[in-house]
Amino acid sequence: MKKNIIKSVFLIFIFLFSIEENKAQFHFNVSPGLQFNTANFGYKVNNFVPYFGLQILNGSANLSEKGERYDPDRGGIVPYEDKYKFSGIIYIPTLGTKYFFKETNKLKLYGTISFTKFILSGKIEVSNDSDANDELQSEIKKMNLWGGQLGFGTEYFFDNNFSVGGEFGLRLLRLKYKDTEEDLIYNPQTGNYVPSTTTNDYRFNLSPTYVRISFNYYFDK
């Protein structure tokens, strides 16, 4: 299904850009708040507005723990300090299209559909674990997170270039995590260890509704 959505949107792009340029104009949209496509740039062709948006979330954390604990190597209680440094970034590209299907005075009704892919990247440093970052990279590769939106809304045009819109719709979020571990299982009847493969496959789906306000600018032809 995901491949079909991507293919369909790209076909819409190819089709719309093949139409006469004198019937088209560029479009810029900003939606306040944390969205799949907080800011996007599109190309209006007749009633269609295919668009592309990109959002970037960047964060970091520094944690430390200090105290005393028992050290078996030293045979006593010793002071310690563990430090954790984490930095991460999420790229959220969005590809979609909007279609105006009815116009009344300065109001235009539209429907929109979009697909979003979440691209994760991170780095971690642990004072007493040199392999922590390799483990984090391995976990990131096991995750696949994407989303989509289907919405309906209206735009009020103050003039031919600027409009304010309101939109209501359904959002789909899907997270897939797959992990495979190789292990040995002891068989007491034979006294031997037998190779074993354990596969963990997790799938999480979330479908909330959303409401948003947008500010739109359509550049002159």
Salt bridges, closest charged atoms under 4 A:
GLU20 OE1 - LYS23 NZ 3.42
ASP71 OD2 - ARG74 NE 3.67
ASP82 OD2 - ARG69 NH1 3.19
GLU125 OE2 - LYS123 NZ 3.71
GLU139 OE2 - LYS142 NZ 3.06
GLU155 OE2 - LYS98 NZ 2.52
GLU167 OE1 - ARG212 NH2 3.27
ASP179 OD1 - LYS142 NZ 2.61
ASP201 OD2 - ARG203 NH2 3.55
